[in-house]
Amino acid sequence: MRMDDNGNQFVVRADLTRIAAEALARQFEARGHKQSYWVRQQQPSGP
């Protein structure tokens, strides 16, 4: 997940393992952007 400067939240990537998602979040954080990045478990879709 990513939060921009206006507080809007976006999915950056889906269907990753937790390890891969955490690595991706660390990569984005290391770039020094103002946005915040974090990992959360994907919610099941549909009924």
N, CA, C and O atoms as a CHARMM CRD file, in Angstrom:
* protein
*
  188
    1    1 MET  N      0.84100  -1.17300   0.00000 PROA 1      0.00000
    2    1 MET  CA     0.00000   0.00000   0.00000 PROA 1      0.00000
    3    1 MET  C      0.88600   1.23500   0.00000 PROA 1      0.00000
    4    1 MET  O      2.03200   1.21200   0.44800 PROA 1      0.00000
    5    2 ARG  N      0.31100   2.31500  -0.52100 PROA 2      0.00000
    6    2 ARG  CA     1.01500   3.59800  -0.53500 PROA 2      0.00000
    7    2 ARG  C      0.03500   4.68200  -0.14600 PROA 2      0.00000
    8    2 ARG  O     -1.12500   4.65700  -0.55600 PROA 2      0.00000
    9    3 MET  N      0.50700   5.64900   0.65400 PROA 3      0.00000
   10    3 MET  CA    -0.28700   6.82200   0.96500 PROA 3      0.00000
   11    3 MET  C      0.43400   8.03700   0.40000 PROA 3      0.00000
   12    3 MET  O      1.61400   8.26000   0.67400 PROA 3      0.00000
   13    4 ASP  N     -0.29600   8.82400  -0.39800 PROA 4      0.00000
   14    4 ASP  CA     0.32000  10.01200  -0.98000 PROA 4      0.00000
   15    4 ASP  C      0.22100  11.19300  -0.02100 PROA 4      0.00000
   16    4 ASP  O     -0.26100  11.05800   1.10300 PROA 4      0.00000
   17    5 ASP  N      0.68500  12.35200  -0.48300 PROA 5      0.00000
   18    5 ASP  CA     0.73200  13.55400   0.34500 PROA 5      0.00000
   19    5 ASP  C     -0.65100  14.03500   0.77400 PROA 5      0.00000
   20    5 ASP  O     -0.76900  14.77700   1.74900 PROA 5      0.00000
   21    6 ASN  N     -1.69500  13.62500   0.06000 PROA 6      0.00000
   22    6 ASN  CA    -3.05200  14.05500   0.36900 PROA 6      0.00000
   23    6 ASN  C     -3.82000  13.04700   1.20800 PROA 6      0.00000
   24    6 ASN  O     -5.00600  13.24700   1.46900 PROA 6      0.00000
   25    7 GLY  N     -3.17300  11.96500   1.63700 PROA 7      0.00000
   26    7 GLY  CA    -3.80900  10.96200   2.46300 PROA 7      0.00000
   27    7 GLY  C     -4.54700   9.88800   1.68500 PROA 7      0.00000
   28    7 GLY  O     -5.21000   9.04000   2.28200 PROA 7      0.00000
   29    8 ASN  N     -4.44300   9.90700   0.35300 PROA 8      0.00000
   30    8 ASN  CA    -5.07200   8.88000  -0.47400 PROA 8      0.00000
   31    8 ASN  C     -4.25200   7.60200  -0.42300 PROA 8      0.00000
   32    8 ASN  O     -3.02300   7.64700  -0.47200 PROA 8      0.00000
   33    9 GLN  N     -4.93200   6.45300  -0.32400 PROA 9      0.00000
   34    9 GLN  CA    -4.25000   5.16500  -0.24500 PROA 9      0.00000
   35    9 GLN  C     -4.45100   4.37700  -1.53500 PROA 9      0.00000
   36    9 GLN  O     -5.53900   4.36900  -2.11300 PROA 9      0.00000
   37   10 PHE  N     -3.38000   3.71400  -1.97700 PROA 10     0.00000
   38   10 PHE  CA    -3.39600   2.97400  -3.22400 PROA 10     0.00000
   39   10 PHE  C     -2.71500   1.62400  -3.05000 PROA 10     0.00000
   40   10 PHE  O     -1.77100   1.49400  -2.27100 PROA 10     0.00000
   41   11 VAL  N     -3.19200   0.62800  -3.77200 PROA 11     0.00000
   42   11 VAL  CA    -2.51500  -0.66100  -3.84800 PROA 11     0.00000
   43   11 VAL  C     -1.36800  -0.51000  -4.83400 PROA 11     0.00000
   44   11 VAL  O     -1.58300  -0.09000  -5.97100 PROA 11     0.00000
   45   12 VAL  N     -0.16400  -0.84300  -4.42000 PROA 12     0.00000
   46   12 VAL  CA     1.00200  -0.76800  -5.30500 PROA 12     0.00000
   47   12 VAL  C      1.11900  -2.06000  -6.10500 PROA 12     0.00000
   48   12 VAL  O      1.26500  -2.02600  -7.32700 PROA 12     0.00000
   49   13 ARG  N      1.05500  -3.18900  -5.42500 PROA 13     0.00000
   50   13 ARG  CA     1.08900  -4.51100  -6.06200 PROA 13     0.00000
   51   13 ARG  C      0.22300  -5.45500  -5.25700 PROA 13     0.00000
   52   13 ARG  O      0.08900  -5.30900  -4.04200 PROA 13     0.00000
   53   14 ALA  N     -0.35700  -6.41200  -5.93100 PROA 14     0.00000
   54   14 ALA  CA    -1.19300  -7.41300  -5.26300 PROA 14     0.00000
   55   14 ALA  C     -0.65600  -8.79700  -5.60000 PROA 14     0.00000
   56   14 ALA  O      0.17100  -8.95500  -6.49800 PROA 14     0.00000
   57   15 ASP  N     -1.12800  -9.77900  -4.87900 PROA 15     0.00000
   58   15 ASP  CA    -0.78700 -11.18500  -5.12000 PROA 15     0.00000
   59   15 ASP  C      0.69700 -11.48600  -4.96500 PROA 15     0.00000
   60   15 ASP  O      1.26200 -12.27200  -5.72600 PROA 15     0.00000
   61   16 LEU  N      1.33300 -10.84800  -3.96500 PROA 16     0.00000
   62   16 LEU  CA     2.72500 -11.14200  -3.63900 PROA 16     0.00000
   63   16 LEU  C      2.77100 -11.92100  -2.33400 PROA 16     0.00000
   64   16 LEU  O      1.84700 -11.84900  -1.52400 PROA 16     0.00000
   65   17 THR  N      3.84500 -12.66000  -2.13800 PROA 17     0.00000
   66   17 THR  CA     4.04600 -13.25800  -0.82400 PROA 17     0.00000
   67   17 THR  C      4.36200 -12.12400   0.14600 PROA 17     0.00000
   68   17 THR  O      4.74600 -11.03400  -0.27800 PROA 17     0.00000
   69   18 ARG  N      4.20500 -12.37000   1.42900 PROA 18     0.00000
   70   18 ARG  CA     4.51400 -11.32800   2.41300 PROA 18     0.00000
   71   18 ARG  C      5.97600 -10.90100   2.30100 PROA 18     0.00000
   72   18 ARG  O      6.28500  -9.71200   2.37700 PROA 18     0.00000
   73   19 ILE  N      6.86400 -11.86000   2.12200 PROA 19     0.00000
   74   19 ILE  CA     8.29300 -11.54800   2.02200 PROA 19     0.00000
   75   19 ILE  C      8.56100 -10.63800   0.82400 PROA 19     0.00000
   76   19 ILE  O      9.28900  -9.65200   0.94000 PROA 19     0.00000
   77   20 ALA  N      7.97200 -10.97100  -0.32500 PROA 20     0.00000
   78   20 ALA  CA     8.16300 -10.15100  -1.53100 PROA 20     0.00000
   79   20 ALA  C      7.54800  -8.76400  -1.34200 PROA 20     0.00000
   80   20 ALA  O      8.13600  -7.76600  -1.75900 PROA 20     0.00000
   81   21 ALA  N      6.37500  -8.69300  -0.71900 PROA 21     0.00000
   82   21 ALA  CA     5.70700  -7.41000  -0.48900 PROA 21     0.00000
   83   21 ALA  C      6.53000  -6.52800   0.44800 PROA 21     0.00000
   84   21 ALA  O      6.66000  -5.32600   0.21400 PROA 21     0.00000
   85   22 GLU  N      7.08000  -7.11300   1.49600 PROA 22     0.00000
   86   22 GLU  CA     7.90200  -6.34600   2.42800 PROA 22     0.00000
   87   22 GLU  C      9.17200  -5.84800   1.75700 PROA 22     0.00000
   88   22 GLU  O      9.61000  -4.72800   2.01500 PROA 22     0.00000
   89   23 ALA  N      9.76500  -6.66500   0.90100 PROA 23     0.00000
   90   23 ALA  CA    10.96900  -6.25100   0.16600 PROA 23     0.00000
   91   23 ALA  C     10.64100  -5.08900  -0.76700 PROA 23     0.00000
   92   23 ALA  O     11.41500  -4.13800  -0.87400 PROA 23     0.00000
   93   24 LEU  N      9.49300  -5.16500  -1.44400 PROA 24     0.00000
   94   24 LEU  CA     9.09100  -4.08900  -2.35200 PROA 24     0.00000
   95   24 LEU  C      8.83700  -2.79800  -1.57200 PROA 24     0.00000
   96   24 LEU  O      9.24800  -1.72300  -2.01000 PROA 24     0.00000
   97   25 ALA  N      8.17800  -2.88800  -0.44600 PROA 25     0.00000
   98   25 ALA  CA     7.92700  -1.70400   0.38400 PROA 25     0.00000
   99   25 ALA  C      9.24900  -1.07700   0.82400 PROA 25     0.00000
  100   25 ALA  O      9.38800   0.14600   0.80700 PROA 25     0.00000
  101   26 ARG  N     10.21300  -1.89700   1.21500 PROA 26     0.00000
  102   26 ARG  CA    11.52800  -1.37100   1.61300 PROA 26     0.00000
  103   26 ARG  C     12.21300  -0.67400   0.44600 PROA 26     0.00000
  104   26 ARG  O     12.84400   0.36600   0.63200 PROA 26     0.00000
  105   27 GLN  N     12.09800  -1.23500  -0.75800 PROA 27     0.00000
  106   27 GLN  CA    12.70500  -0.60800  -1.93800 PROA 27     0.00000
  107   27 GLN  C     12.12100   0.77700  -2.18500 PROA 27     0.00000
  108   27 GLN  O     12.85900   1.73200  -2.42900 PROA 27     0.00000
  109   28 PHE  N     10.80300   0.88400  -2.12300 PROA 28     0.00000
  110   28 PHE  CA    10.16800   2.18000  -2.33600 PROA 28     0.00000
  111   28 PHE  C     10.53000   3.16200  -1.22900 PROA 28     0.00000
  112   28 PHE  O     10.80900   4.32700  -1.51300 PROA 28     0.00000
  113   29 GLU  N     10.53200   2.72000   0.02600 PROA 29     0.00000
  114   29 GLU  CA    10.89800   3.59400   1.14000 PROA 29     0.00000
  115   29 GLU  C     12.32900   4.10600   0.98500 PROA 29     0.00000
  116   29 GLU  O     12.61100   5.25600   1.32300 PROA 29     0.00000
  117   30 ALA  N     13.23000   3.27200   0.48200 PROA 30     0.00000
  118   30 ALA  CA    14.63600   3.64600   0.33400 PROA 30     0.00000
  119   30 ALA  C     14.83600   4.74200  -0.70400 PROA 30     0.00000
  120   30 ALA  O     15.87100   5.40900  -0.70500 PROA 30     0.00000
  121   31 ARG  N     13.86800   4.93800  -1.57800 PROA 31     0.00000
  122   31 ARG  CA    13.97900   5.97600  -2.61600 PROA 31     0.00000
  123   31 ARG  C     13.81300   7.37900  -2.04800 PROA 31     0.00000
  124   31 ARG  O     14.15100   8.36200  -2.70700 PROA 31     0.00000
  125   32 GLY  N     13.29300   7.47600  -0.82300 PROA 32     0.00000
  126   32 GLY  CA    13.19400   8.77000  -0.17100 PROA 32     0.00000
  127   32 GLY  C     12.00900   9.61800  -0.60300 PROA 32     0.00000
  128   32 GLY  O     12.02300  10.83100  -0.39500 PROA 32     0.00000
  129   33 HSD  N     10.98600   9.01800  -1.19800 PROA 33     0.00000
  130   33 HSD  CA     9.79400   9.77700  -1.55900 PROA 33     0.00000
  131   33 HSD  C      9.05300  10.18800  -0.29600 PROA 33     0.00000
  132   33 HSD  O      9.27300   9.62600   0.77600 PROA 33     0.00000
  133   34 LYS  N      8.17900  11.16800  -0.43300 PROA 34     0.00000
  134   34 LYS  CA     7.38000  11.62000   0.70700 PROA 34     0.00000
  135   34 LYS  C      6.27200  10.63700   1.06200 PROA 34     0.00000
  136   34 LYS  O      5.75600  10.67000   2.18000 PROA 34     0.00000
  137   35 GLN  N      5.90000   9.76700   0.13700 PROA 35     0.00000
  138   35 GLN  CA     4.81900   8.82700   0.38900 PROA 35     0.00000
  139   35 GLN  C      5.22500   7.78500   1.42500 PROA 35     0.00000
  140   35 GLN  O      6.40900   7.52700   1.64200 PROA 35     0.00000
  141   36 SER  N      4.21700   7.19500   2.05900 PROA 36     0.00000
  142   36 SER  CA     4.43400   6.10800   3.01100 PROA 36     0.00000
  143   36 SER  C      4.04000   4.79900   2.34500 PROA 36     0.00000
  144   36 SER  O      3.07000   4.74100   1.58900 PROA 36     0.00000
  145   37 TYR  N      4.79700   3.75300   2.63300 PROA 37     0.00000
  146   37 TYR  CA     4.52900   2.42800   2.06800 PROA 37     0.00000
  147   37 TYR  C      4.42300   1.41900   3.19700 PROA 37     0.00000
  148   37 TYR  O      5.16500   1.50500   4.17500 PROA 37     0.00000
  149   38 TRP  N      3.50700   0.45900   3.07500 PROA 38     0.00000
  150   38 TRP  CA     3.37600  -0.60500   4.05800 PROA 38     0.00000
  151   38 TRP  C      2.72600  -1.81300   3.41100 PROA 38     0.00000
  152   38 TRP  O      2.19800  -1.73900   2.30100 PROA 38     0.00000
  153   39 VAL  N      2.77500  -2.91600   4.12200 PROA 39     0.00000
  154   39 VAL  CA     2.22100  -4.18900   3.63300 PROA 39     0.00000
  155   39 VAL  C      0.98300  -4.50200   4.45300 PROA 39     0.00000
  156   39 VAL  O      0.97600  -4.34500   5.67400 PROA 39     0.00000
  157   40 ARG  N     -0.05700  -4.94300   3.77400 PROA 40     0.00000
  158   40 ARG  CA    -1.23200  -5.44600   4.47900 PROA 40     0.00000
  159   40 ARG  C     -1.75800  -6.65800   3.72700 PROA 40     0.00000
  160   40 ARG  O     -1.56900  -6.78800   2.51800 PROA 40     0.00000
  161   41 GLN  N     -2.41200  -7.53100   4.45500 PROA 41     0.00000
  162   41 GLN  CA    -2.93600  -8.74800   3.85200 PROA 41     0.00000
  163   41 GLN  C     -4.08200  -8.38800   2.91700 PROA 41     0.00000
  164   41 GLN  O     -4.94400  -7.57300   3.24500 PROA 41     0.00000
  165   42 GLN  N     -4.06800  -9.01300   1.74900 PROA 42     0.00000
  166   42 GLN  CA    -5.10400  -8.77700   0.75500 PROA 42     0.00000
  167   42 GLN  C     -6.41400  -9.40800   1.21300 PROA 42     0.00000
  168   42 GLN  O     -6.43100 -10.54200   1.69200 PROA 42     0.00000
  169   43 GLN  N     -7.49900  -8.67300   1.06400 PROA 43     0.00000
  170   43 GLN  CA    -8.81700  -9.17300   1.42700 PROA 43     0.00000
  171   43 GLN  C     -9.35100 -10.08300   0.33000 PROA 43     0.00000
  172   43 GLN  O     -9.15800  -9.79600  -0.85200 PROA 43     0.00000
  173   44 PRO  N    -10.01100 -11.16300   0.69000 PROA 44     0.00000
  174   44 PRO  CA   -10.59300 -12.04700  -0.32900 PROA 44     0.00000
  175   44 PRO  C    -11.58500 -11.26100  -1.19300 PROA 44     0.00000
  176   44 PRO  O    -12.31100 -10.40100  -0.69700 PROA 44     0.00000
  177   45 SER  N    -11.60100 -11.56800  -2.48000 PROA 45     0.00000
  178   45 SER  CA   -12.51800 -10.86800  -3.37900 PROA 45     0.00000
  179   45 SER  C    -13.74300 -11.72400  -3.67300 PROA 45     0.00000
  180   45 SER  O    -13.66300 -12.94800  -3.77600 PROA 45     0.00000
  181   46 GLY  N    -14.86500 -11.05100  -3.80300 PROA 46     0.00000
  182   46 GLY  CA   -16.10200 -11.71500  -4.18800 PROA 46     0.00000
  183   46 GLY  C    -16.67600 -12.63800  -3.13000 PROA 46     0.00000
  184   46 GLY  O    -16.05900 -12.89400  -2.09600 PROA 46     0.00000
  185   47 PRO  N    -17.87700 -13.13200  -3.41700 PROA 47     0.00000
  186   47 PRO  CA   -18.54700 -14.03600  -2.47200 PROA 47     0.00000
  187   47 PRO  C    -18.01400 -15.45200  -2.49800 PROA 47     0.00000
  188   47 PRO  O    -18.49300 -16.30600  -1.75200 PROA 47     0.00000
